[in-house]
């Protein structure tokens, strides 16, 4: 389990972590994930963004170490429940093998920029994410740090 407090001004909305995610995205995809605005810190912009952004660590069974507010609402999980949860639980058991193939493909290629897949919220609601980008994250020394996913296209399934 990871014991990370909810993003806030006191922890700079995890700006250092966000910078790693955004830098890796730019390095791998050759473009920025978002344009920053001087009125808000980068960490706050990402935490309050209208797209979903999640990341997990490098554990053998990777654990979520970040989820912005949009992701928390979509998955119906508050920060304390989301962070530290094995990321495989974001997919239904029948979809976990396909998810594992995706993550292995990202690990070898660096990123995928048009992923679609079914995910599940805490209540059991299923939703399809489309046009998601999933990428490897590296620290400032170029060591593998985990993976991140970003998407703004989803629809609830019956």
N, C-alpha and C positions, 0 to 999 in steps of 0.2 A: 504494500500500500504506500502511496505517496502522500505526504502531509504538506500540501502547498496551500497557503491561504488564498482566498478569492482575490482575483486581480483588483487592484485599487490604487489610488495615488500613493499610498504608503509603500507599495512594492513596485511602483512605476508600471503597473499593468504588465509586468514581466517583459519589459521592453528589451532586455538583453536576449531573452529567448526569442522574442518576435524578430529581432534583428537577424538572428541565425536563420530562422525560417525564411525570411524575405531575401536575405543574401543568397542562400542556397537556391531559392526559386530563380532569382535573377541570373545566377551563374549557370544553372542548368537550362533554363528556357530562353535566356537572352532578352528578357523584358521584365519590367517590374510587376509585382502582383497588384500594387495599388500606388496611387500618387498620394504623397503625404500632404497634410495641411498644417500650416504653422500654428493654427489655433488650438490643436490638440496634440498630445504626445503620440508618437507612433504606436505605442502599446495600447493607449486608450482608443485610438482610431480602429485598430484591428479588433480589440475586444468588443467594440460597439458596432462593428461593420454589419452590413446587411447580407454578407455572404458567410457561409460556414467555414471555419478554419479549425482543424484539429491536428494534434501531433501525438506521436507515441515515442517511447524511448527504445533502447536497444536490448532490453531484457529478452531472455529466451521466449517468454510469453509476453510480448510488448504491452506496456501499460500506458494509457493515455496520460500525457503530462501537460496538455493544453487543450482547451475547447472554448472558443469565444461564445458570446451570448447567443448568437444565432444557432450555433451547434447545440448549445444546452437546451434551447427551446425546442428545436427539431427532435432531438433525442429524448426530450422530457426528463432530463437529468440535471439537477443543480450541480454546481462546481464540486462540492464535497463528495458527491456520489460518482461523478464522471472521472475525476482525476484519481488515478491509481487503478481504475477498472481495466482489466485486460481488453485491449482494443478488439479482439476477436468477438467480444460480446456485442459489438455494434451490428453484427450480421446474425441472421437466424442460423441455427445449426446446419440446415440444408444448404446454406449459401457460404459457409465458412471455408470449404475447400476451394471454391472459386476465388474467394477473397485472398486466401493464402497464395494461390497462383499469381494473382495481381501483385501482391507485395514482393514476391520473388522476382517477378518481371521488373518491377521498379528498382529493386536492389541491383539487378544486373545492368539495366539500361540507364538508370539515373532518374527517370521520370516517365509518367504516362500522362498525356494531356487530353484524353477524350474518354475517360472511364465512365461506365454506367453500371449500376448495381443496386440491388434491393437491400435496404437497411431496416432496422426495427427500433422503435421507440420503447421506452420503459413500459408504456401502457399496452404494448403489443401492436400498435399501429405500424403498418408497413409503409415504406415510401421508397420511391425510385429516385436515386440521384443520377443526374445526367451531366455530361461534359465536365466531369470532375478532373482536377489535376492532382496527381499523387507524386510526390518527389522525395528523394533522399535529402536529409539534412546533415550538414557538416559543421563542425565547430570552427573556430578561428584558426586552428592548426590543421584543418582539412581532415580531421578524424571523423569517422561516421558517428552521428549523434542520434539518428532515428529517422523517422519518416513523417511527412505531413500531408494533409489532404485539404483541398479547398474546392468549394462548389457553391454555385448560386442558383442552380436549376434542380428542382426536385418537385415531385408530385406524390400526393397520398395515393395509396392503392386500396382497392376495395377489400 
